[in-house]
Amino acid sequence: MQRLLSLLALGFAAAAPAAAQDFAVTNGRVITNTGSGVIENGTVLMRDGVIVAVGADVDVPEGAETVDADGGWITPGIFAPLTQLGLVEVALEDSANDSAAADTGFSAAIDVTDAFNPNGSYIATNRIEGITRFAIFPSTGEEIFGGRGALADATGDYDSVFQPRAFMFADLSQSGAATAGGSREAAWLFLEAAFGDARAYPGRYSGGSEGDVISRMDAAALVDVTRGRIPLVVNVDRASDILRAIRFSQDHAPVRVIIQGGAEAWMVASQLADANIPVLLDPLRNLPSSFDSLGSTLAAAQRLNGAGVTVAYTTESADGYFNARLLPQHAGNAVAHGVPWDDAFRAITSTPAEIYGVGDRYGALAPGYAADVVVWDGDPLEVMSAPTHVFIDGEETEMESRQTRLAQRYRDLEDTTPFAYRR
């Protein structure tokens, strides 16, 4: 009988849930991105991947693991709204580049989640620079639609895509015009016709019939866009094209449009604000790379911000498949050209999360938010500052990448170990 009771006790113990693990980051300048503002000498307490307390007088439970920020800055993780992390390893090598499918018959139906590689070496490179979440964008192939993008965390885990099929990407710029047959009017006509096909799905495709311009699978993929379930991210730079995108969103309500690029968006800032259309903008684009972007200026971010446009910053000019880590520097340059510090920092943290509809979980330090926390040795928007600790979902990540390992390997120039045996 005693043996039976012992076995039952062991069984109950095994079935009992593990004790919650508390983790606290203390003694830092906490940037909350909430109404609580900045908390000096603050603490962030995390439990089971979620923030449970933030403040200057947080009770840290006995036995909690702690990190002393040593007077540094404690912030939400950086959310990169435009990347190709995990899609591209070597841009000029086709076998290592899954950003676009130029020779396929599919477009809107393409899903980047199917190609995303969480083991991509650039993910760790960006993570140790404070990137904790990012959007994964396709490029376009033979049609204006690139396909559906996703949202992922930077852990490098195989389940790091936390929101697949988060948005649809379409190119309506001069490059999209070239894809559609050589003119902008053809590109917009194609978009209108594709939406007609999607709205008539599946009836239009019954009995082996085809749509006006897109296949059955592409039409099925566009249904969520036409019904406003996921946004349509439109790549446009020219002010007149942006106005056309605004009109498209109004004509096709409840479609939600996001402008990506937006070099001349500042010229139509009031119209964007009135239409409540956000912009994914690189604040460092100041030179015209095409006739579409003749109005590029370093003042664009400040002008959009001043007009009340929702803006998230990108690193479009710095190769999005590996340099999202430069986001704090780009935000710092926006500050140098007139954007308030708080607004610029939100543009790389909470604002991208809000644009993609996950602002209630990411981008702020407050109870109930995911415990994506970065500790910096100084102002994160200063180019000489760097992260000292990065937490994603409450777990501290390794501050190591292929680049840091290579630097360590070749730092010792006096190493006499045979080359093949060096670490």
KEPA-129785 format. One record per residue (C-alpha): x, y, z. Coordinates in pm, 1 decimal. Example, Ala and Ser with C-alpha at 12.3 -4.5 7.8 and 13.67 -1.06 7.14 Angstrom:
2
{px = 1230.0, py = -450.0, pz = 780.0}
{px = 1367.0, py = -106.0, pz = 714.0}
This chain:
423
{px = 0.0, py = 0.0, pz = 0.0}
{px = 283.6, py = 237.0, pz = 91.5}
{px = 447.9, py = 166.0, pz = -244.2}
{px = 120.0, py = 247.7, pz = -425.7}
{px = 84.9, py = 579.0, pz = -239.9}
{px = 444.8, py = 669.1, pz = -327.5}
{px = 383.5, py = 597.8, pz = -694.4}
{px = 64.1, py = 804.2, pz = -691.1}
{px = 250.7, py = 1094.4, pz = -525.6}
{px = 519.4, py = 1078.6, pz = -792.6}
{px = 253.5, py = 1077.1, pz = -1062.4}
{px = 82.4, py = 1387.1, pz = -924.5}
{px = 418.3, py = 1561.7, pz = -891.3}
{px = 499.6, py = 1490.3, pz = -1256.1}
{px = 159.7, py = 1619.4, pz = -1366.8}
{px = 187.1, py = 1942.5, pz = -1165.5}
{px = 280.4, py = 2249.2, pz = -1370.4}
{px = 636.4, py = 2374.4, pz = -1340.9}
{px = 687.8, py = 2677.2, pz = -1119.4}
{px = 683.3, py = 3006.2, pz = -1305.1}
{px = 1028.8, py = 3150.6, pz = -1371.2}
{px = 1066.1, py = 3517.8, pz = -1287.4}
{px = 1324.8, py = 3732.0, pz = -1464.0}
{px = 1391.5, py = 4094.4, pz = -1375.6}
{px = 1591.7, py = 4367.4, pz = -1545.8}
{px = 1674.8, py = 4633.8, pz = -1289.1}
{px = 1846.9, py = 4968.4, pz = -1241.5}
{px = 1786.1, py = 5120.2, pz = -1583.3}
{px = 1614.9, py = 5405.8, pz = -1765.9}
{px = 1293.6, py = 5234.5, pz = -1877.7}
{px = 1134.1, py = 5355.2, pz = -2203.3}
{px = 779.7, py = 5220.2, pz = -2174.8}
{px = 617.5, py = 5354.8, pz = -2495.4}
{px = 303.7, py = 5398.7, pz = -2283.6}
{px = 141.7, py = 5674.5, pz = -2080.6}
{px = 389.3, py = 5591.5, pz = -1804.8}
{px = 658.7, py = 5757.1, pz = -2015.3}
{px = 1018.7, py = 5718.2, pz = -1898.8}
{px = 1090.3, py = 5557.5, pz = -1561.2}
{px = 1426.0, py = 5639.5, pz = -1405.8}
{px = 1596.5, py = 5365.6, pz = -1203.2}
{px = 1321.8, py = 5131.9, pz = -1315.7}
{px = 1266.8, py = 4756.8, pz = -1321.9}
{px = 1093.1, py = 4528.7, pz = -1571.7}
{px = 968.3, py = 4198.7, pz = -1429.1}
{px = 895.8, py = 3910.6, pz = -1667.2}
{px = 722.5, py = 3578.5, pz = -1605.4}
{px = 651.4, py = 3297.3, pz = -1852.2}
{px = 733.6, py = 3518.4, pz = -2151.1}
{px = 509.0, py = 3806.4, pz = -2046.7}
{px = 578.7, py = 4135.4, pz = -1870.4}
{px = 406.0, py = 4136.3, pz = -1529.7}
{px = 531.9, py = 4461.4, pz = -1375.2}
{px = 713.0, py = 4780.1, pz = -1475.7}
{px = 809.6, py = 5061.6, pz = -1243.3}
{px = 1054.3, py = 5221.9, pz = -1003.8}
{px = 932.9, py = 5021.4, pz = -701.8}
{px = 870.5, py = 4675.1, pz = -845.0}
{px = 891.4, py = 4390.8, pz = -591.8}
{px = 1137.3, py = 4139.1, pz = -737.0}
{px = 1041.5, py = 3791.1, pz = -607.6}
{px = 1298.3, py = 3593.9, pz = -415.0}
{px = 1481.4, py = 3356.5, pz = -645.5}
{px = 1416.4, py = 3557.3, pz = -960.1}
{px = 1701.1, py = 3579.0, pz = -1206.9}
{px = 1814.2, py = 3937.5, pz = -1248.2}
{px = 2012.4, py = 4148.5, pz = -1490.6}
{px = 2151.3, py = 4478.2, pz = -1365.7}
{px = 2121.7, py = 4737.2, pz = -1643.9}
{px = 2384.4, py = 4939.7, pz = -1457.5}
{px = 2218.9, py = 5270.5, pz = -1538.6}
{px = 2171.4, py = 5185.1, pz = -1905.1}
{px = 1849.3, py = 5203.4, pz = -2106.8}
{px = 1576.9, py = 4936.2, pz = -2093.8}
{px = 1346.8, py = 4941.0, pz = -2396.6}
{px = 1102.6, py = 4731.2, pz = -2596.3}
{px = 1265.0, py = 4527.6, pz = -2870.8}
{px = 1305.2, py = 4683.2, pz = -3215.9}
{px = 1031.3, py = 4582.9, pz = -3464.5}
{px = 1160.6, py = 4600.8, pz = -3824.3}
{px = 861.8, py = 4659.0, pz = -4056.8}
{px = 1034.9, py = 4582.3, pz = -4390.1}
{px = 1291.1, py = 4302.3, pz = -4422.6}
{px = 1379.5, py = 3992.1, pz = -4619.8}
{px = 1550.9, py = 3822.1, pz = -4327.5}
{px = 1540.3, py = 3446.0, pz = -4366.1}
{px = 1460.0, py = 3470.1, pz = -4737.8}
{px = 1799.1, py = 3580.0, pz = -4869.5}
{px = 2138.8, py = 3449.2, pz = -4767.6}
{px = 2339.9, py = 3549.9, pz = -5076.5}
{px = 2154.1, py = 3801.3, pz = -5291.0}
{px = 2328.7, py = 3722.9, pz = -5620.3}
{px = 2309.2, py = 3343.8, pz = -5580.6}
{px = 1969.9, py = 3216.6, pz = -5699.9}
{px = 1979.6, py = 2903.6, pz = -5483.9}
{px = 2020.4, py = 3119.3, pz = -5171.9}
{px = 1758.0, py = 3379.5, pz = -5262.8}
{px = 1387.5, py = 3301.8, pz = -5218.5}
{px = 1263.4, py = 3660.5, pz = -5222.7}
{px = 1092.1, py = 3643.3, pz = -5563.2}
{px = 955.7, py = 3383.4, pz = -5804.3}
{px = 1010.9, py = 3535.4, pz = -6146.8}
{px = 914.7, py = 3233.2, pz = -6356.5}
{px = 607.8, py = 3098.0, pz = -6178.0}
{px = 245.4, py = 3126.3, pz = -6278.4}
{px = 148.1, py = 3226.0, pz = -5924.8}
{px = 168.5, py = 3566.9, pz = -5756.7}
{px = -77.7, py = 3663.3, pz = -5481.4}
{px = -92.9, py = 3300.5, pz = -5363.4}
{px = 278.8, py = 3292.7, pz = -5280.5}
{px = 341.9, py = 3267.4, pz = -4905.3}
{px = 686.6, py = 3368.0, pz = -4773.1}
{px = 639.0, py = 3142.4, pz = -4471.2}
{px = 703.6, py = 2843.0, pz = -4696.9}
{px = 1053.1, py = 2971.1, pz = -4778.9}
{px = 1149.4, py = 3139.4, pz = -4450.4}
{px = 1468.4, py = 2996.4, pz = -4299.6}
{px = 1502.6, py = 3073.9, pz = -3927.0}
{px = 1862.7, py = 2953.1, pz = -3946.7}
{px = 1956.2, py = 3238.3, pz = -4180.2}
{px = 2281.6, py = 3382.4, pz = -4048.9}
{px = 2160.3, py = 3742.9, pz = -4070.7}
{px = 1885.2, py = 3685.5, pz = -3814.6}
{px = 2138.3, py = 3650.2, pz = -3531.9}
{px = 2334.2, py = 3945.4, pz = -3671.7}
{px = 2024.3, py = 4161.5, pz = -3638.2}
{px = 1910.1, py = 4014.2, pz = -3306.4}
{px = 2226.8, py = 4114.2, pz = -3121.4}
{px = 2164.5, py = 4470.8, pz = -3244.7}
{px = 1823.6, py = 4481.3, pz = -3075.4}
{px = 1587.2, py = 4348.1, pz = -3345.3}
{px = 1333.3, py = 4118.9, pz = -3177.3}
{px = 1046.5, py = 4115.5, pz = -3433.8}
{px = 1032.0, py = 4176.2, pz = -3807.3}
{px = 808.6, py = 4162.6, pz = -4112.2}
{px = 917.5, py = 3935.9, pz = -4398.6}
{px = 847.5, py = 4078.2, pz = -4744.8}
{px = 839.9, py = 3902.9, pz = -5080.8}
{px = 959.7, py = 4071.9, pz = -5397.6}
{px = 750.8, py = 4072.1, pz = -5713.3}
{px = 806.2, py = 3838.5, pz = -6006.6}
{px = 613.0, py = 3858.5, pz = -6333.9}
{px = 306.5, py = 4031.3, pz = -6186.3}
{px = 247.8, py = 4328.1, pz = -5957.3}
{px = 172.0, py = 4096.7, pz = -5663.0}
{px = 467.6, py = 3960.3, pz = -5469.0}
{px = 253.6, py = 3745.2, pz = -5244.4}
{px = 179.2, py = 3728.6, pz = -4874.7}
{px = 426.9, py = 3840.2, pz = -4611.1}
{px = 460.4, py = 3725.3, pz = -4251.0}
{px = 567.9, py = 3843.2, pz = -3906.1}
{px = 843.7, py = 3661.0, pz = -3717.4}
{px = 1052.9, py = 3687.8, pz = -3405.7}
{px = 1432.6, py = 3684.8, pz = -3411.1}
{px = 1489.4, py = 3380.7, pz = -3189.3}
{px = 1595.4, py = 3164.9, pz = -3482.8}
{px = 1354.3, py = 2892.7, pz = -3364.1}
{px = 1160.2, py = 2688.9, pz = -3617.6}
{px = 833.0, py = 2825.1, pz = -3482.6}
{px = 949.4, py = 3186.7, pz = -3496.1}
{px = 684.4, py = 3292.7, pz = -3750.9}
{px = 410.0, py = 3410.0, pz = -3516.7}
{px = 176.4, py = 3557.0, pz = -3779.2}
{px = 181.6, py = 3396.4, pz = -4125.2}
{px = -4.6, py = 3558.2, pz = -4415.2}
{px = -2.6, py = 3890.8, pz = -4231.4}
{px = -28.9, py = 4114.3, pz = -4540.0}
{px = -30.2, py = 4118.5, pz = -4919.9}
{px = 243.5, py = 4299.7, pz = -5111.1}
{px = 194.4, py = 4472.4, pz = -5448.5}
{px = 422.9, py = 4696.2, pz = -5654.3}
{px = 246.8, py = 4991.7, pz = -5819.7}
{px = 560.2, py = 5203.7, pz = -5872.3}
{px = 741.4, py = 5247.7, pz = -6203.7}
{px = 882.3, py = 4895.1, pz = -6168.3}
{px = 529.9, py = 4761.6, pz = -6115.2}
{px = 419.5, py = 4952.8, pz = -6421.1}
{px = 692.4, py = 4781.9, pz = -6622.8}
{px = 577.3, py = 4441.7, pz = -6493.0}
{px = 215.2, py = 4513.9, pz = -6584.1}
{px = 293.3, py = 4595.9, pz = -6945.3}
{px = 481.2, py = 4924.9, pz = -6944.2}
{px = 250.4, py = 5184.3, pz = -6789.9}
{px = 96.8, py = 5283.3, pz = -6459.7}
{px = -253.7, py = 5273.0, pz = -6602.4}
{px = -197.6, py = 4906.4, pz = -6692.7}
{px = -75.5, py = 4831.5, pz = -6339.6}
{px = -378.0, py = 4991.2, pz = -6173.8}
{px = -614.5, py = 4826.9, pz = -6422.6}
{px = -459.0, py = 4490.5, pz = -6339.9}
{px = -509.6, py = 4558.0, pz = -5968.5}
{px = -873.6, py = 4655.8, pz = -6020.1}
{px = -938.1, py = 4346.7, pz = -6232.0}
{px = -762.9, py = 4120.0, pz = -5980.3}
{px = -985.9, py = 4254.3, pz = -5705.0}
{px = -1286.5, py = 4185.9, pz = -5926.4}
{px = -1170.9, py = 3826.2, pz = -5966.1}
{px = -1120.9, py = 3789.7, pz = -5590.5}
{px = -1462.2, py = 3934.2, pz = -5507.7}
{px = -1623.8, py = 3691.9, pz = -5753.0}
{px = -1434.8, py = 3393.4, pz = -5609.9}
{px = -1523.2, py = 3106.2, pz = -5613.6}
{px = -1822.1, py = 3147.6, pz = -5844.0}
{px = -1625.1, py = 3294.5, pz = -6134.0}
{px = -1395.8, py = 2991.6, pz = -6130.0}
{px = -1663.6, py = 2721.8, pz = -6121.9}
{px = -1688.5, py = 2470.3, pz = -6401.7}
{px = -1326.8, py = 2520.7, pz = -6506.3}
{px = -1372.2, py = 2890.0, pz = -6587.7}
{px = -1091.6, py = 3140.0, pz = -6531.0}
{px = -1079.4, py = 3491.0, pz = -6391.1}
{px = -1014.5, py = 3805.4, pz = -6592.0}
{px = -647.9, py = 3833.9, pz = -6493.4}
{px = -551.3, py = 3598.4, pz = -6208.3}
{px = -572.4, py = 3226.5, pz = -6139.2}
{px = -807.1, py = 3055.1, pz = -5898.0}
{px = -537.6, py = 3019.7, pz = -5628.7}
{px = -433.0, py = 3384.1, pz = -5657.7}
{px = -796.0, py = 3495.1, pz = -5633.4}
{px = -846.3, py = 3282.7, pz = -5321.4}
{px = -539.0, py = 3445.3, pz = -5162.6}
{px = -674.0, py = 3795.6, pz = -5234.2}
{px = -1010.4, py = 3733.5, pz = -5065.2}
{px = -873.4, py = 3823.6, pz = -4720.2}
{px = -744.0, py = 4153.3, pz = -4862.6}
{px = -1071.8, py = 4249.3, pz = -5029.8}
{px = -1256.7, py = 4185.9, pz = -4703.6}
{px = -1013.4, py = 4391.2, pz = -4495.8}
{px = -881.2, py = 4097.1, pz = -4294.7}
{px = -519.8, py = 4164.0, pz = -4391.1}
{px = -371.3, py = 4488.3, pz = -4530.1}
{px = -245.3, py = 4553.3, pz = -4880.7}
{px = 107.4, py = 4696.4, pz = -4870.4}
{px = 157.9, py = 4904.1, pz = -5184.6}
{px = 503.8, py = 5001.4, pz = -5303.6}
{px = 476.4, py = 5357.3, pz = -5440.7}
{px = 698.1, py = 5665.2, pz = -5418.6}
{px = 549.2, py = 5930.2, pz = -5646.1}
{px = 298.3, py = 6168.6, pz = -5486.4}
{px = 44.7, py = 6117.6, pz = -5767.0}
{px = 68.5, py = 5737.7, pz = -5724.3}
{px = 9.7, py = 5776.0, pz = -5350.6}
{px = -303.9, py = 5979.2, pz = -5419.8}
{px = -418.5, py = 5701.0, pz = -5654.7}
{px = -360.4, py = 5448.2, pz = -5375.8}
{px = -569.4, py = 5661.1, pz = -5139.1}
{px = -850.6, py = 5667.7, pz = -5393.6}
{px = -822.8, py = 5292.1, pz = -5441.3}
{px = -861.3, py = 5232.0, pz = -5067.3}
{px = -1167.8, py = 5455.5, pz = -5056.4}
{px = -1325.8, py = 5290.5, pz = -5361.0}
{px = -1266.0, py = 4941.9, pz = -5223.9}
{px = -1356.2, py = 4972.8, pz = -4856.2}
{px = -1298.6, py = 4786.4, pz = -4626.8}
{px = -958.0, py = 4735.6, pz = -4792.6}
{px = -672.4, py = 4855.0, pz = -4568.6}
{px = -379.3, py = 5010.2, pz = -4755.7}
{px = -25.0, py = 5065.0, pz = -4624.6}
{px = 218.4, py = 5276.0, pz = -4828.4}
{px = 570.6, py = 5134.7, pz = -4855.5}
{px = 845.3, py = 5357.2, pz = -4996.7}
{px = 665.2, py = 5689.9, pz = -4990.6}
{px = 957.9, py = 5908.6, pz = -5100.7}
{px = 714.5, py = 6186.7, pz = -5193.6}
{px = 454.3, py = 6103.1, pz = -4929.5}
{px = 531.1, py = 6428.3, pz = -4747.3}
{px = 385.2, py = 6617.3, pz = -5044.6}
{px = 43.0, py = 6462.3, pz = -4976.4}
{px = 75.4, py = 6424.7, pz = -4600.2}
{px = -260.4, py = 6584.2, pz = -4516.9}
{px = -444.2, py = 6348.1, pz = -4752.1}
{px = -269.6, py = 6045.5, pz = -4597.6}
{px = -356.0, py = 6164.5, pz = -4248.1}
{px = -721.1, py = 6219.6, pz = -4343.0}
{px = -739.1, py = 5872.3, pz = -4498.3}
{px = -562.8, py = 5716.6, pz = -4195.7}
{px = -313.9, py = 5539.0, pz = -4423.2}
{px = 23.5, py = 5458.2, pz = -4263.7}
{px = 361.3, py = 5485.7, pz = -4436.2}
{px = 668.5, py = 5262.1, pz = -4414.0}
{px = 943.2, py = 5517.9, pz = -4476.5}
{px = 1321.5, py = 5514.9, pz = -4483.2}
{px = 1412.8, py = 5852.2, pz = -4324.4}
{px = 1758.8, py = 5836.4, pz = -4484.5}
{px = 1632.0, py = 5844.0, pz = -4844.3}
{px = 1741.0, py = 6187.6, pz = -4957.8}
{px = 1858.5, py = 6132.2, pz = -5316.2}
{px = 1634.4, py = 6050.6, pz = -5615.2}
{px = 1703.8, py = 5692.7, pz = -5718.9}
{px = 1440.4, py = 5718.7, pz = -5995.7}
{px = 1196.6, py = 5962.5, pz = -6152.9}
{px = 943.9, py = 5839.4, pz = -5896.2}
{px = 1148.5, py = 5973.5, pz = -5605.4}
{px = 1258.0, py = 6317.8, pz = -5724.1}
{px = 1104.8, py = 6465.2, pz = -5409.1}
{px = 1318.4, py = 6261.5, pz = -5167.0}
{px = 1430.8, py = 6464.9, pz = -4867.4}
{px = 1570.5, py = 6413.8, pz = -4519.2}
{px = 1283.5, py = 6631.3, pz = -4396.3}
{px = 1020.4, py = 6376.0, pz = -4507.7}
{px = 990.7, py = 6201.4, pz = -4171.1}
{px = 944.3, py = 6528.7, pz = -3982.2}
{px = 685.8, py = 6658.4, pz = -4230.6}
{px = 481.4, py = 6339.2, pz = -4217.8}
{px = 504.8, py = 6327.2, pz = -3840.5}
{px = 397.5, py = 6689.0, pz = -3812.7}
{px = 92.7, py = 6624.1, pz = -4030.5}
{px = -20.4, py = 6337.2, pz = -3808.4}
{px = 60.6, py = 6053.3, pz = -4048.6}
{px = 135.2, py = 5716.8, pz = -3886.1}
{px = 494.6, py = 5638.6, pz = -3987.3}
{px = 717.7, py = 5338.5, pz = -3922.3}
{px = 1082.2, py = 5354.8, pz = -4025.2}
{px = 1260.5, py = 5111.2, pz = -4255.4}
{px = 1613.3, py = 5055.2, pz = -4382.0}
{px = 1505.9, py = 5031.4, pz = -4745.1}
{px = 1820.9, py = 5209.4, pz = -4864.7}
{px = 2049.1, py = 4972.1, pz = -4672.1}
{px = 1963.8, py = 4623.0, pz = -4803.2}
{px = 1672.3, py = 4480.5, pz = -4607.1}
{px = 1790.7, py = 4123.4, pz = -4613.2}
{px = 2069.5, py = 4187.8, pz = -4364.1}
{px = 2074.7, py = 4549.1, pz = -4242.5}
{px = 1751.4, py = 4596.7, pz = -4048.8}
{px = 1988.9, py = 4635.0, pz = -3753.6}
{px = 2053.2, py = 4993.0, pz = -3871.2}
{px = 1699.2, py = 5097.7, pz = -3775.0}
{px = 1808.2, py = 5283.0, pz = -3457.4}
{px = 2059.9, py = 5480.8, pz = -3663.9}
{px = 1794.6, py = 5572.4, pz = -3920.0}
{px = 1559.2, py = 5678.0, pz = -3639.9}
{px = 1839.8, py = 5884.6, pz = -3488.1}
{px = 1881.6, py = 6067.4, pz = -3817.1}
{px = 1507.7, py = 6141.2, pz = -3817.3}
{px = 1555.7, py = 6301.6, pz = -3474.6}
{px = 1845.0, py = 6505.1, pz = -3614.2}
{px = 1605.2, py = 6639.1, pz = -3878.1}
{px = 1326.5, py = 6742.4, pz = -3647.1}
{px = 1130.6, py = 6437.8, pz = -3532.3}
{px = 1080.4, py = 6425.8, pz = -3151.7}
{px = 1283.6, py = 6146.8, pz = -2990.0}
{px = 978.3, py = 5968.0, pz = -2849.9}
{px = 803.8, py = 5961.6, pz = -3189.2}
{px = 1116.7, py = 5837.7, pz = -3367.6}
{px = 1166.4, py = 5556.7, pz = -3116.8}
{px = 803.4, py = 5451.1, pz = -3142.8}
{px = 850.7, py = 5442.4, pz = -3522.8}
{px = 1085.1, py = 5143.0, pz = -3480.5}
{px = 901.9, py = 4970.0, pz = -3194.1}
{px = 533.5, py = 5019.9, pz = -3115.9}
{px = 421.1, py = 5187.8, pz = -3440.0}
{px = 519.2, py = 4896.1, pz = -3669.9}
{px = 339.3, py = 4659.1, pz = -3435.1}
{px = 27.0, py = 4877.5, pz = -3447.2}
{px = 38.7, py = 4903.7, pz = -3827.1}
{px = 39.5, py = 4523.1, pz = -3856.7}
{px = -236.6, py = 4484.4, pz = -3599.7}
{px = -29.2, py = 4338.9, pz = -3314.1}
{px = 23.3, py = 4656.7, pz = -3113.4}
{px = -162.5, py = 4509.9, pz = -2815.8}
{px = 115.3, py = 4250.7, pz = -2770.7}
{px = 440.6, py = 4403.0, pz = -2892.6}
{px = 628.7, py = 4732.2, pz = -2890.2}
{px = 576.5, py = 4847.8, pz = -2530.6}
{px = 689.1, py = 4767.2, pz = -2177.9}
{px = 367.3, py = 4717.1, pz = -1983.9}
{px = 193.2, py = 4432.7, pz = -1800.1}
{px = 45.4, py = 4183.0, pz = -2044.3}
{px = 286.3, py = 4260.5, pz = -2329.8}
{px = 527.7, py = 4002.4, pz = -2468.2}
{px = 856.4, py = 4022.9, pz = -2281.3}
{px = 1067.8, py = 4152.8, pz = -2569.8}
{px = 1319.5, py = 4362.7, pz = -2377.3}
{px = 1653.2, py = 4513.2, pz = -2479.3}
{px = 1914.8, py = 4657.2, pz = -2244.1}
{px = 2140.2, py = 4922.1, pz = -2400.8}
{px = 2460.2, py = 5080.4, pz = -2273.2}
{px = 2333.5, py = 5422.6, pz = -2381.9}
{px = 2072.6, py = 5605.7, pz = -2587.8}
{px = 1961.9, py = 5345.9, pz = -2847.7}
{px = 1933.6, py = 5613.2, pz = -3118.0}
{px = 2298.6, py = 5714.0, pz = -3073.6}
{px = 2520.1, py = 5534.0, pz = -3322.2}
{px = 2782.8, py = 5441.5, pz = -3059.5}
{px = 2531.1, py = 5271.4, pz = -2827.0}
{px = 2477.9, py = 4895.1, pz = -2837.2}
{px = 2263.2, py = 4629.6, pz = -2668.9}
{px = 2412.5, py = 4436.4, pz = -2378.6}
{px = 2118.9, py = 4196.2, pz = -2330.3}
{px = 1827.9, py = 4094.4, pz = -2555.1}
{px = 1518.9, py = 3908.1, pz = -2433.5}
{px = 1253.9, py = 3762.6, pz = -2664.2}
{px = 938.7, py = 3627.1, pz = -2501.3}
{px = 1117.5, py = 3651.9, pz = -2168.3}
{px = 1413.8, py = 3437.1, pz = -2268.4}
{px = 1759.7, py = 3586.9, pz = -2283.3}
{px = 1924.0, py = 3528.6, pz = -2620.7}
{px = 2288.6, py = 3470.9, pz = -2703.0}
{px = 2478.2, py = 3785.2, pz = -2797.6}
{px = 2665.7, py = 3599.9, pz = -3068.5}
{px = 2647.0, py = 3576.3, pz = -3447.2}
{px = 2855.7, py = 3446.7, pz = -3733.1}
{px = 3018.3, py = 3789.5, pz = -3754.3}
{px = 3118.6, py = 3795.8, pz = -3387.2}
{px = 3257.3, py = 3441.4, pz = -3411.8}
{px = 3463.4, py = 3534.7, pz = -3716.9}
{px = 3592.5, py = 3845.0, pz = -3540.4}
{px = 3693.1, py = 3635.2, pz = -3240.7}
{px = 3854.9, py = 3374.8, pz = -3463.8}
{px = 4082.6, py = 3620.1, pz = -3643.0}
{px = 4144.9, py = 3862.8, pz = -3356.6}
{px = 4453.8, py = 3676.3, pz = -3232.7}
{px = 4709.5, py = 3748.8, pz = -3501.3}
{px = 4977.8, py = 3564.4, pz = -3299.7}
{px = 4786.9, py = 3235.1, pz = -3296.8}
{px = 5033.4, py = 2958.9, pz = -3391.0}
{px = 4770.8, py = 2684.4, pz = -3410.6}
{px = 4756.2, py = 2528.6, pz = -3760.9}
{px = 4502.3, py = 2723.5, pz = -3961.2}
{px = 4262.5, py = 2431.6, pz = -4007.8}
{px = 4232.3, py = 2387.1, pz = -3630.1}
{px = 4156.2, py = 2745.5, pz = -3537.6}
{px = 3810.4, py = 2803.1, pz = -3392.2}
